[in-house]
């Protein structure tokens, strides 16, 4: 949405094709008028046009259920994407992989360039997720590579993955990292020095990729003077709740929060966690998007990451990088609780975000790249987002 805002400020027309707004479990997360009605359109907050498509309800939150839901919405997006004025370009964004196929079909039907935006390291992530099933390429991997090879432009969110794609022969690759609207993110004062309970916060997806069981096990090693808060949804959440009960771990679970509630959760925390499992090679070139938010808001980062994400946290001076095992995480939190001065990470993280991940700057680079691809003149152009 922040990029759409910047595109609109530059005078671009933006159409967004998206499902009716809903949680992964199928429930709408907004009133009907705001969530949208299938096969109708509504005005977005920045003047963009949002064309809504249906989704499948009551499928559950398993990976298969979510894929079927995404596939259904992707198919429904084709007729929706044929409506309205002919765009100058089609932009298809993953991690919803069926969306890539929708973008490819629409670009052919409307005879316009295709921009493929890889917000995760696909198809490498697919290989990592099925390591125990052998080394033969899956249909998903082949489909992703097919679209990548035929796109007019491939956009990655990390330099590392861009380099990986170039090594495979793709030349039309640029990097526009994830980021945030820095002006909308407050900078919090350090947590109080006299807190009796050390509070660690994780905000985000609860899936296989994050290995949040490490956090639950770490908290179980620490006892009642520590409190872990997990906020969000995901396929691993039921197992995490069960594990916390079995270990009698000091863990509190909350559903996803938005707006001021997010800031309230950050304000309560002593350290905020960004986490990716360390046994999937694709995550060496992946940066959790929450990394930028935690750096900008001024909270200490417990970073259970490696590769490019590790480099960013250390370069920004925003916290500590720790190994992906419960004992190491527990030991770090003990040290931080004993020396709370380390939690005052200062403004260095926010300054790093200002220089490297502010959407106002990222959008300029993105628009320049799209404009150069669509036509050489500098006039504002329309963009169709699928």
Secondary structure, 3 states (H helix, E strand, C coil): CHHHHHHHHCCCCEEEEEECCCCCCCCCCCCHHHHCCCCCEEECCCCCEEEEECCCCCCCCCHHHHHHHHHHHHHHHHHHHCCCCCCCEEEEEECCHHHHHHHHHHHHHHCCEEEEEECCCCCHHHHHHCHHHCCCCCHHHHHHHHHHHHCCEEEECCHHHHHHHHHCCCCCEEECCCCECHHHCCCCCCCCCCCCCEEEEEECCCCCCCCCHHHHHHHHCCCCCEEEEEECCCCCHHHHHHHHHHHCCCEEEECCCCCHHHHHHHHHCCEEEEECCCCCHHHHHCCCCHHHHHHHHCCEEEEECCCHHHHHHHHHCCEEECCCCHHHHHHHHHHHHHCHHHHCCCCHHHHHHHHHCEHHHHHHHHHHHHHHHHCCCCCCCCEEEC
